[in-house]
Amino acid sequence: GYTEEFNSNIIVQSENLSLLGKMLISDGKTYLEYSIEQLKNSGMEYDFSDIESAEIDGVDFYKTTGSINYGIIIYQNYYAAIINDHALVFVITYTNDEQKAELMTIMNSIDFKD
């Protein structure tokens, strides 16, 4: 079994959408749908929740939670929004409620500047 403590983390990604990407990806929900499809096609056995709307510092995002079992269940919350022709994505990764709460404290402190 797994004996080391899991290193929970936050990943922040900004992807410049090409002209084709802008035509195919209209919002964070569509971006997540494409991302989920790619992860499932990788052969990894991810499970995902339904995509729902979420808000980070007043900015509209979409969110889904994925999980995968590697001897322990690893959870990943994906948040995506399209801002100025870029996909802005936050991914928090954790294995338990305590880790999730710590990461959500950080997520809730995000402050977008104009």
Buried (B, 14 or more C-beta within 10 A) or exposed (E): EEEEEBEBEBEEEEBEBEEEBEEEBEBBBBBBBBBBEEBBEEEEEBEBEEBEEBEBEEBEBBBBBBBBEEEEEBBBBBBBBBEEEBBBBBBBBBBEEEBBEBBEEEBEEEEEEE
